[in-house]
């Protein structure tokens, strides 16, 4: 989830969901790579343990995704792991220069 999407201010319009996977590698929302247009964006990947097999439906939107509501809807409990990182667009339009 991008905590700064679409602007630079923290949680300006809510979380932006980048992907949802269930089971072992079954992607129900395709991955969308971080693409900050300016400034630093904060990203969090959250891992939940499913208690059993169940059908998980993809939300129809990426913006304003609520992780707590999603976890409650599918009875996922608390996260078992999370990864946090910052992402910043490099200066200039040509990408990385050597």
PLY file of the C-alpha trace (Angstrom):
ply
format ascii 1.0
element vertex 98
property float x
property float y
property float z
element edge 97
property int vertex1
property int vertex2
end_header
0.00 0.00 0.00
1.22 3.49 -0.80
0.60 5.65 2.25
1.13 8.90 0.30
-0.87 8.26 -2.87
-1.58 10.37 -4.88
0.12 13.36 -3.24
3.09 14.05 -1.03
1.12 14.61 2.16
0.70 11.53 4.36
-2.63 9.79 3.79
-3.94 12.65 1.66
-6.69 10.52 0.13
-6.20 7.22 1.95
-4.20 4.13 1.17
-3.51 2.97 -2.36
-3.68 -0.81 -2.69
-0.87 -2.17 -4.89
-1.69 -5.90 -4.88
-3.64 -8.61 -3.07
-2.55 -12.24 -3.08
-4.26 -15.19 -1.41
-3.21 -18.77 -0.82
0.18 -19.60 -2.24
0.83 -17.04 -4.95
-2.74 -16.63 -6.23
-2.93 -12.96 -7.21
-6.45 -11.49 -7.12
-5.38 -7.88 -7.70
-2.48 -7.49 -10.12
0.66 -5.85 -8.77
1.10 -2.17 -9.55
4.68 -0.98 -9.04
5.43 2.16 -7.01
5.51 5.23 -9.27
5.79 8.32 -7.13
5.54 11.45 -9.26
7.35 13.58 -6.70
8.76 13.40 -3.21
9.09 10.39 -0.97
6.33 7.80 -0.78
6.00 5.28 2.06
4.99 1.70 1.24
3.85 -1.16 3.46
3.39 -4.81 2.52
1.24 -6.61 5.09
1.01 -10.40 5.50
-1.98 -12.13 7.08
-2.42 -15.82 7.83
-5.60 -17.29 6.41
-7.28 -19.64 8.88
-8.62 -21.85 6.11
-9.59 -21.96 2.48
-12.06 -19.29 1.53
-12.99 -17.28 -1.52
-11.53 -13.78 -1.42
-12.94 -11.22 -3.80
-10.95 -8.34 -5.25
-12.15 -4.90 -4.20
-13.22 -2.83 -7.20
-10.87 0.07 -6.42
-7.28 0.76 -5.42
-7.64 4.14 -3.70
-8.91 4.50 -0.14
-8.30 0.82 0.58
-8.86 -0.02 4.26
-6.67 -2.90 5.45
-8.51 -3.26 8.76
-11.89 -3.55 7.05
-10.50 -6.10 4.58
-8.99 -8.19 7.40
-12.25 -8.05 9.35
-14.36 -9.00 6.32
-12.28 -12.16 5.76
-11.62 -12.91 9.46
-7.83 -12.59 9.05
-7.01 -11.32 12.53
-3.83 -9.36 13.10
-0.96 -9.24 10.57
1.79 -11.82 11.06
4.42 -9.71 9.25
4.90 -6.36 7.56
7.60 -4.69 5.46
7.96 -0.91 5.24
10.04 1.04 2.72
10.38 4.49 1.19
10.43 5.15 -2.54
11.51 8.34 -4.29
11.56 9.24 -7.96
15.04 10.02 -9.18
15.78 13.53 -10.40
15.66 14.18 -14.14
13.70 12.41 -16.81
16.38 10.01 -17.98
16.40 7.78 -14.92
19.61 6.65 -13.30
22.78 8.21 -14.67
26.18 6.62 -14.35
0 1
1 2
2 3
3 4
4 5
5 6
6 7
7 8
8 9
9 10
10 11
11 12
12 13
13 14
14 15
15 16
16 17
17 18
18 19
19 20
20 21
21 22
22 23
23 24
24 25
25 26
26 27
27 28
28 29
29 30
30 31
31 32
32 33
33 34
34 35
35 36
36 37
37 38
38 39
39 40
40 41
41 42
42 43
43 44
44 45
45 46
46 47
47 48
48 49
49 50
50 51
51 52
52 53
53 54
54 55
55 56
56 57
57 58
58 59
59 60
60 61
61 62
62 63
63 64
64 65
65 66
66 67
67 68
68 69
69 70
70 71
71 72
72 73
73 74
74 75
75 76
76 77
77 78
78 79
79 80
80 81
81 82
82 83
83 84
84 85
85 86
86 87
87 88
88 89
89 90
90 91
91 92
92 93
93 94
94 95
95 96
96 97
